[in-house]
Amino acid sequence: MLDDFDYINSLIPFYEKLLTERQQEIIKYYYYEDLSLTEIAENLNISRNAVYDTIKKTSTLLSNYEKQLHLKKDSDERCELLRKRLSHCDDEGKDILNELISKEEEI
């Protein structure tokens, strides 16, 4: 099971367009660039508490979106099904399935 940080990080590609621009900016600084709350606050000229509140609120939003829409869960399940089919295919079929898996994982 993923820890909270990794779990939220894995949801961002699926739901980031549902966030405000400011939420996207802060969440990317925190999860992708691994900046501290203080560094983010300084970069954006806002309080550390505002950064913390935004990360907490946005993380909750991302979790709630996944609970409702299941985009990540469905993607993971599709990848798993495709991987199971690999052993039953010829080389051309394996190439196609590997391409589908790669596209699914690009998200």
DSSP file (Angstrom, degrees, kcal/mol; ACC not computed):
  #  RESIDUE AA STRUCTURE BP1 BP2  ACC     N-H-->O    O-->H-N    N-H-->O    O-->H-N    TCO  KAPPA ALPHA  PHI   PSI    X-CA   Y-CA   Z-CA
    1    1 A M              0   0    0      0, 0.0     2,-0.2     0, 0.0     6,-0.0   0.000 360.0 360.0 360.0 140.0    0.0    0.0    0.0
    2    2 A L        -     0   0    0      1,-0.1     2,-0.1     4,-0.1     0, 0.0  -0.473 360.0-119.8 -74.9 145.3    1.2    3.5   -0.8
    3    3 A D     >  -     0   0    0     -2,-0.2     4,-2.8     1,-0.1     5,-0.2  -0.343  38.1 -95.3 -75.3 171.1    1.9    5.9    1.9
    4    4 A D  H  > S+     0   0    0      1,-0.2     4,-2.7     2,-0.2     5,-0.3   0.882 123.7  51.5 -57.3 -42.9   -0.2    9.2    1.9
    5    5 A F  H  > S+     0   0    0      1,-0.2     4,-2.4     2,-0.2    -1,-0.2   0.949 114.7  41.7 -60.7 -50.1    2.5   11.2    0.1
    6    6 A D  H  > S+     0   0    0      2,-0.2     4,-2.1     1,-0.2    -2,-0.2   0.874 114.0  53.4 -66.4 -37.5    2.9    8.6   -2.7
    7    7 A Y  H  X S+     0   0    0     -4,-2.8     4,-1.0     2,-0.2    -2,-0.2   0.953 112.1  42.7 -63.3 -50.0   -0.8    8.1   -2.9
    8    8 A I  H >X S+     0   0    0     -4,-2.7     4,-1.2     1,-0.2     3,-0.8   0.918 112.6  54.8 -62.7 -42.7   -1.6   11.8   -3.4
    9    9 A N  H 3< S+     0   0    0     -4,-2.4     3,-0.3    -5,-0.3    -1,-0.2   0.878 106.2  52.1 -56.9 -39.3    1.3   12.1   -5.8
   10   10 A S  H 3< S+     0   0    0     -4,-2.1     4,-0.3     1,-0.2    -1,-0.2   0.730 107.3  53.1 -72.1 -21.5   -0.1    9.3   -7.9
   11   11 A L  H XX S+     0   0    0     -4,-1.0     4,-1.7    -3,-0.8     3,-0.9   0.736  87.4  82.1 -83.9 -23.6   -3.5   11.0   -8.1
   12   12 A I  H 3X S+     0   0    0     -4,-1.2     4,-2.2    -3,-0.3     3,-0.3   0.887  87.5  51.9 -54.0 -48.2   -2.2   14.3   -9.4
   13   13 A P  H 34 S+     0   0    0      0, 0.0    -1,-0.3     0, 0.0     4,-0.2   0.826 112.7  47.3 -61.0 -28.2   -2.0   13.4  -13.1
   14   14 A F  H <4 S+     0   0    0     -3,-0.9    -2,-0.2    -4,-0.3    -3,-0.1   0.837 128.2  19.1 -79.2 -33.7   -5.6   12.1  -13.1
   15   15 A Y  H >< S+     0   0    0     -4,-1.7     3,-2.1    -3,-0.3     4,-0.3   0.383  85.3 106.3-123.4   2.4   -7.2   15.1  -11.3
   16   16 A E  G >< S+     0   0    0     -4,-2.2     3,-1.7     1,-0.3     8,-0.1   0.825  77.2  61.9 -60.2 -31.5   -4.9   18.1  -11.5
   17   17 A K  G 3  S+     0   0    0      1,-0.3    -1,-0.3    -4,-0.2    -2,-0.1   0.651  96.5  61.3 -69.6 -12.7   -7.1   19.8  -14.2
   18   18 A L  G <  S+     0   0    0     -3,-2.1    -1,-0.3     2,-0.1     2,-0.2   0.505  93.7  83.4 -87.2  -5.4   -9.9   19.9  -11.6
   19   19 A L  S <  S-     0   0    0     -3,-1.7     2,-0.0    -4,-0.3    39,-0.0  -0.579  88.7-102.1 -95.1 158.8   -7.8   22.0   -9.3
   20   20 A T     >  -     0   0    0     -2,-0.2     4,-2.6     1,-0.1     5,-0.2  -0.313  37.4-106.6 -68.9 163.4   -7.4   25.8   -9.4
   21   21 A E  H  > S+     0   0    0      1,-0.2     4,-2.5     2,-0.2     5,-0.1   0.904 122.0  50.3 -59.1 -41.4   -4.2   27.1  -10.9
   22   22 A R  H  > S+     0   0    0      2,-0.2     4,-2.6     1,-0.2     5,-0.2   0.917 110.1  49.3 -65.4 -43.3   -3.0   28.1   -7.4
   23   23 A Q  H  > S+     0   0    0      1,-0.2     4,-2.8     2,-0.2     5,-0.3   0.923 111.7  49.6 -61.0 -43.8   -3.7   24.6   -6.1
   24   24 A Q  H  X S+     0   0    0     -4,-2.6     4,-2.2     1,-0.2     5,-0.2   0.922 111.3  49.5 -59.6 -44.4   -1.9   23.0   -9.0
   25   25 A E  H  X S+     0   0    0     -4,-2.5     4,-2.1    -5,-0.2    -2,-0.2   0.940 115.0  42.2 -61.7 -49.3    1.1   25.3   -8.5
   26   26 A I  H  X S+     0   0    0     -4,-2.6     4,-2.3     1,-0.2    -2,-0.2   0.917 114.4  50.2 -66.5 -43.8    1.4   24.6   -4.8
   27   27 A I  H  X S+     0   0    0     -4,-2.8     4,-3.0    -5,-0.2     5,-0.5   0.863 111.2  49.5 -66.4 -35.1    0.8   20.9   -5.1
   28   28 A K  H  X>S+     0   0    0     -4,-2.2     5,-1.9    -5,-0.3     4,-1.8   0.905 110.1  50.6 -70.3 -40.9    3.4   20.5   -7.9
   29   29 A Y  H  <5S+     0   0    0     -4,-2.1     6,-2.2    -5,-0.2     4,-0.2   0.939 118.3  39.6 -57.5 -45.4    6.0   22.4   -5.8
   30   30 A Y  H  <5S+     0   0    0     -4,-2.3     4,-0.2     4,-0.2    -2,-0.2   0.941 128.1  27.3 -73.4 -49.4    5.3   20.2   -2.9
   31   31 A Y  H  <5S+     0   0    0     -4,-3.0    -3,-0.2    -5,-0.2    -2,-0.2   0.853 131.6  30.5 -87.5 -35.8    4.9   16.8   -4.5
   32   32 A Y  T  <5S+     0   0    0     -4,-1.8    -3,-0.2    -5,-0.5    -2,-0.1   0.868 129.7  32.3 -92.9 -39.8    7.0   17.1   -7.7
   33   33 A E  S   <S-     0   0    0     -5,-1.9    -3,-0.2    -4,-0.2    -4,-0.1   0.491  95.2-134.6 -98.6  -3.7    9.8   19.5   -6.8
   34   34 A D        +     0   0    0     -6,-0.3    -4,-0.2    -4,-0.2     2,-0.2   0.833  43.2 165.1  56.5  37.9    9.9   18.4   -3.1
   35   35 A L        -     0   0    0     -6,-2.2    -1,-0.2     1,-0.1    -2,-0.1  -0.570  36.4-115.9 -82.5 149.7   10.0   22.0   -1.8
   36   36 A S     >  -     0   0    0     -2,-0.2     4,-2.4     1,-0.1     5,-0.2  -0.310  28.2-105.7 -75.9 166.6    9.3   22.6    1.9
   37   37 A L  H  > S+     0   0    0      1,-0.2     4,-2.6     2,-0.2     5,-0.2   0.902 123.0  51.1 -59.0 -41.0    6.3   24.6    3.0
   38   38 A T  H  > S+     0   0    0      2,-0.2     4,-2.5     1,-0.2    -1,-0.2   0.912 109.1  49.6 -64.4 -43.4    8.6   27.5    3.8
   39   39 A E  H  > S+     0   0    0      2,-0.2     4,-2.5     1,-0.2    -2,-0.2   0.910 112.5  47.4 -63.0 -41.9   10.3   27.4    0.3
   40   40 A I  H  X S+     0   0    0     -4,-2.4     4,-2.3     2,-0.2    -2,-0.2   0.932 111.2  51.4 -64.2 -44.9    6.9   27.4   -1.4
   41   41 A A  H  X>S+     0   0    0     -4,-2.6     5,-2.1     1,-0.2     4,-0.9   0.915 111.9  46.7 -58.5 -44.1    5.6   30.2    0.8
   42   42 A E  H  <5S+     0   0    0     -4,-2.5     3,-0.4     1,-0.2    -1,-0.2   0.911 111.6  50.9 -65.4 -42.4    8.7   32.3   -0.1
   43   43 A N  H  <5S+     0   0    0     -4,-2.5    -1,-0.2     1,-0.2    -2,-0.2   0.863 120.4  34.7 -62.1 -36.4    8.4   31.5   -3.8
   44   44 A L  H  <5S-     0   0    0     -4,-2.3    -1,-0.2    -5,-0.2    -2,-0.2   0.441 105.6-124.1-100.9  -1.1    4.7   32.5   -3.9
   45   45 A N  T  <5S+     0   0    0     -4,-0.9     2,-0.3    -3,-0.4    -3,-0.2   0.922  71.4 117.3  56.5  47.4    5.0   35.3   -1.3
   46   46 A I  S   <S-     0   0    0     -5,-2.1    -1,-0.2    -6,-0.2    -2,-0.1  -0.829  70.8 -79.9-132.1 172.6    2.3   33.8    0.9
   47   47 A S     >  -     0   0    0     -2,-0.3     4,-1.7     1,-0.1     5,-0.1  -0.368  30.2-123.7 -75.8 155.2    2.3   32.5    4.4
   48   48 A R  H  > S+     0   0    0      1,-0.2     4,-2.6     2,-0.2     5,-0.2   0.874 114.8  55.9 -60.9 -38.1    3.5   29.1    5.3
   49   49 A N  H  > S+     0   0    0      1,-0.2     4,-2.9     2,-0.2    -1,-0.2   0.871 103.5  53.4 -64.1 -37.5    0.1   28.4    6.9
   50   50 A A  H  > S+     0   0    0      2,-0.2     4,-2.2     1,-0.2    -1,-0.2   0.893 109.9  48.4 -64.0 -39.0   -1.6   29.2    3.6
   51   51 A V  H  X S+     0   0    0     -4,-1.7     4,-2.6     2,-0.2     5,-0.2   0.948 112.3  48.2 -64.1 -48.9    0.7   26.7    1.8
   52   52 A Y  H  X S+     0   0    0     -4,-2.6     4,-2.7     1,-0.2     5,-0.2   0.931 112.4  48.4 -57.5 -48.0   -0.1   24.1    4.5
   53   53 A D  H  X S+     0   0    0     -4,-2.9     4,-2.8     1,-0.2     5,-0.2   0.894 111.8  49.7 -61.3 -40.8   -3.8   24.7    4.3
   54   54 A T  H  X S+     0   0    0     -4,-2.2     4,-2.9     2,-0.2     5,-0.2   0.913 111.7  47.9 -65.8 -42.5   -3.8   24.5    0.5
   55   55 A I  H  X S+     0   0    0     -4,-2.6     4,-2.5     2,-0.2     5,-0.2   0.930 114.4  46.6 -63.7 -44.7   -1.8   21.2    0.5
   56   56 A K  H  X S+     0   0    0     -4,-2.7     4,-1.9    -5,-0.2    -2,-0.2   0.942 116.2  44.1 -63.0 -47.8   -4.2   19.7    3.1
   57   57 A K  H  X S+     0   0    0     -4,-2.8     4,-2.4    -5,-0.2    -2,-0.2   0.917 115.6  47.9 -63.6 -44.2   -7.3   20.9    1.2
   58   58 A T  H  X S+     0   0    0     -4,-2.9     4,-2.7    -5,-0.2    -1,-0.2   0.885 109.2  52.9 -67.4 -39.0   -6.0   19.8   -2.2
   59   59 A S  H  X S+     0   0    0     -4,-2.5     4,-2.2    -5,-0.2    -1,-0.2   0.905 110.5  48.4 -61.6 -41.4   -4.9   16.4   -0.9
   60   60 A T  H  X S+     0   0    0     -4,-1.9     4,-2.5    -5,-0.2    -2,-0.2   0.913 110.7  51.1 -64.5 -43.2   -8.4   15.8    0.5
   61   61 A L  H  X S+     0   0    0     -4,-2.4     4,-2.7     2,-0.2    -2,-0.2   0.934 109.8  49.5 -59.1 -47.0   -9.9   17.0   -2.8
   62   62 A L  H  X S+     0   0    0     -4,-2.7     4,-2.1     1,-0.2    -1,-0.2   0.910 111.9  48.4 -60.7 -42.9   -7.8   14.6   -4.8
   63   63 A S  H  X S+     0   0    0     -4,-2.2     4,-2.2     1,-0.2    -1,-0.2   0.907 112.1  49.3 -63.3 -41.8   -8.7   11.7   -2.5
   64   64 A N  H  X S+     0   0    0     -4,-2.5     4,-1.8     2,-0.2    -2,-0.2   0.885 108.2  53.2 -66.6 -38.9  -12.4   12.5   -2.8
   65   65 A Y  H  X S+     0   0    0     -4,-2.7     4,-3.4     1,-0.2     5,-0.5   0.929 110.4  47.9 -59.9 -44.3  -12.2   12.7   -6.6
   66   66 A E  H  X S+     0   0    0     -4,-2.1     4,-1.9     1,-0.2    -2,-0.2   0.896 108.6  53.9 -65.1 -39.4  -10.6    9.3   -6.7
   67   67 A K  H  < S+     0   0    0     -4,-2.2    -1,-0.2     1,-0.2    -2,-0.2   0.854 119.2  35.3 -61.7 -33.7  -13.3    7.9   -4.3
   68   68 A Q  H  < S+     0   0    0     -4,-1.8    -2,-0.2    -5,-0.1    -1,-0.2   0.874 131.6  25.6 -86.7 -41.1  -16.0    9.2   -6.6
   69   69 A L  H  < S-     0   0    0     -4,-3.4    -3,-0.2    -5,-0.2    -2,-0.2   0.721  77.1-153.8-104.1 -25.1  -14.4    8.7  -10.1
   70   70 A H     X  +     0   0    0     -4,-1.9     4,-2.7    -5,-0.5     5,-0.2   0.753  39.6 147.2  59.4  29.1  -11.9    5.8   -9.6
   71   71 A L  H  > S+     0   0    0     -6,-0.2     4,-2.1     2,-0.2     5,-0.1   0.923  72.9  41.8 -64.1 -44.2   -9.7    7.0  -12.5
   72   72 A K  H  > S+     0   0    0      2,-0.2     4,-2.8     1,-0.2     5,-0.2   0.936 115.6  49.6 -68.1 -45.4   -6.4    5.8  -11.0
   73   73 A K  H  > S+     0   0    0      1,-0.2     4,-2.3     2,-0.2    -2,-0.2   0.925 112.6  47.6 -58.8 -45.9   -7.9    2.5   -9.7
   74   74 A D  H  X S+     0   0    0     -4,-2.7     4,-2.4     2,-0.2    -1,-0.2   0.896 111.7  50.5 -64.0 -40.5   -9.4    1.8  -13.2
   75   75 A S  H  X S+     0   0    0     -4,-2.1     4,-2.4    -5,-0.2    -2,-0.2   0.926 110.3  49.5 -62.8 -45.2   -6.1    2.6  -14.9
   76   76 A D  H  X S+     0   0    0     -4,-2.8     4,-2.2     1,-0.2    -2,-0.2   0.900 111.3  49.9 -60.3 -41.5   -4.2    0.3  -12.5
   77   77 A E  H  X S+     0   0    0     -4,-2.3     4,-2.4    -5,-0.2    -1,-0.2   0.894 109.1  51.3 -66.4 -39.9   -6.7   -2.5  -13.2
   78   78 A R  H  X S+     0   0    0     -4,-2.4     4,-2.5     2,-0.2    -2,-0.2   0.924 110.0  49.8 -62.3 -43.9   -6.4   -2.0  -17.0
   79   79 A C  H  X S+     0   0    0     -4,-2.4     4,-2.4     1,-0.2    -2,-0.2   0.914 110.6  50.0 -60.3 -43.4   -2.6   -2.2  -16.7
   80   80 A E  H  X S+     0   0    0     -4,-2.2     4,-2.0     2,-0.2    -1,-0.2   0.913 111.1  48.3 -63.4 -43.2   -2.9   -5.4  -14.7
   81   81 A L  H  X S+     0   0    0     -4,-2.4     4,-1.4     1,-0.2    -1,-0.2   0.902 111.5  50.3 -63.7 -41.1   -5.3   -7.0  -17.1
   82   82 A L  H  X S+     0   0    0     -4,-2.5     4,-0.9     1,-0.2    -2,-0.2   0.909 109.1  51.5 -63.8 -41.4   -3.0   -6.1  -20.0
   83   83 A R  H >X S+     0   0    0     -4,-2.4     3,-0.6     1,-0.2     4,-0.5   0.883 106.9  53.8 -63.1 -38.2    0.0   -7.6  -18.3
   84   84 A K  H >< S+     0   0    0     -4,-2.0     3,-0.5     1,-0.2    -1,-0.2   0.837 106.2  53.6 -64.6 -32.2   -1.8  -10.8  -17.7
   85   85 A R  H >< S+     0   0    0     -4,-1.4     3,-1.8     1,-0.2    -1,-0.2   0.698  87.8  81.8 -75.8 -19.7   -2.6  -11.1  -21.4
   86   86 A L  H X< S+     0   0    0     -4,-0.9     3,-1.4    -3,-0.6    -1,-0.2   0.871  86.6  55.0 -55.4 -39.7    1.0  -10.7  -22.4
   87   87 A S  T << S+     0   0    0     -3,-0.5    -1,-0.3    -4,-0.5    -2,-0.1   0.625 105.9  53.7 -72.1 -11.2    1.8  -14.4  -21.7
   88   88 A H  T <  S+     0   0    0     -3,-1.8     2,-0.3    -4,-0.2    -1,-0.3   0.233  96.8  85.6-105.6  13.0   -1.0  -15.4  -24.1
   89   89 A C  S <  S-     0   0    0     -3,-1.4     2,-0.1    -4,-0.1    -3,-0.0  -0.784  71.7-122.7-117.3 156.0    0.1  -13.4  -27.1
   90   90 A D     >  -     0   0    0     -2,-0.3     4,-2.5     1,-0.1     5,-0.2  -0.245  52.0 -84.9 -77.8-179.1    2.5  -13.8  -30.0
   91   91 A D  H  > S+     0   0    0      1,-0.2     4,-2.3     2,-0.2     5,-0.2   0.883 130.4  50.2 -60.5 -40.7    5.2  -11.2  -30.5
   92   92 A E  H  > S+     0   0    0      1,-0.2     4,-2.0     2,-0.2    -1,-0.2   0.919 111.9  48.1 -64.4 -42.4    3.0   -8.8  -32.4
   93   93 A G  H  > S+     0   0    0      1,-0.2     4,-2.7     2,-0.2    -2,-0.2   0.889 110.0  52.5 -63.8 -39.7    0.3   -9.0  -29.7
   94   94 A K  H  X S+     0   0    0     -4,-2.5     4,-2.9     2,-0.2     5,-0.2   0.900 107.6  52.0 -63.3 -40.8    2.9   -8.5  -27.0
   95   95 A D  H  X S+     0   0    0     -4,-2.3     4,-1.9    -5,-0.2    -1,-0.2   0.920 111.6  46.6 -60.9 -43.2    4.2   -5.3  -28.8
   96   96 A I  H  X S+     0   0    0     -4,-2.0     4,-2.2     2,-0.2    -2,-0.2   0.932 114.0  47.0 -65.0 -46.7    0.6   -4.0  -29.0
   97   97 A L  H  X S+     0   0    0     -4,-2.7     4,-2.6     1,-0.2    -2,-0.2   0.902 111.0  51.6 -64.2 -40.8   -0.1   -4.8  -25.3
   98   98 A N  H  X S+     0   0    0     -4,-2.9     4,-2.4     1,-0.2    -1,-0.2   0.876 109.4  51.0 -63.5 -36.2    3.2   -3.2  -24.2
   99   99 A E  H  X S+     0   0    0     -4,-1.9     4,-2.3    -5,-0.2    -2,-0.2   0.914 110.9  48.3 -65.9 -42.3    2.4   -0.1  -26.1
  100  100 A L  H  X S+     0   0    0     -4,-2.2     4,-2.2     2,-0.2    -2,-0.2   0.907 111.6  49.8 -63.9 -41.7   -1.1    0.1  -24.5
  101  101 A I  H  X S+     0   0    0     -4,-2.6     4,-2.4     2,-0.2    -2,-0.2   0.921 110.4  50.5 -62.6 -44.0    0.5   -0.4  -21.0
  102  102 A S  H  X S+     0   0    0     -4,-2.4     4,-1.3     1,-0.2    -2,-0.2   0.915 110.6  48.8 -60.8 -44.0    3.0    2.3  -21.7
  103  103 A K  H  X S+     0   0    0     -4,-2.3     4,-0.5     1,-0.2     3,-0.2   0.899 112.0  49.3 -63.7 -40.1    0.3    4.7  -22.8
  104  104 A E  H >< S+     0   0    0     -4,-2.2     3,-0.7     1,-0.2    -1,-0.2   0.890 111.8  48.1 -65.6 -39.4   -1.7    3.9  -19.7
  105  105 A E  H 3< S+     0   0    0     -4,-2.4    -1,-0.2     1,-0.2    -2,-0.2   0.666  94.4  75.4 -77.8 -16.4    1.3    4.4  -17.4
  106  106 A E  H 3<        0   0    0     -4,-1.3    -1,-0.2     1,-0.3    -2,-0.2   0.784 360.0 360.0 -64.0 -26.5    2.2    7.8  -19.0
  107  107 A I    <<        0   0    0     -3,-0.7    -1,-0.3    -4,-0.5    -2,-0.1   0.531 360.0 360.0 -61.3 360.0   -0.7    9.3  -17.2
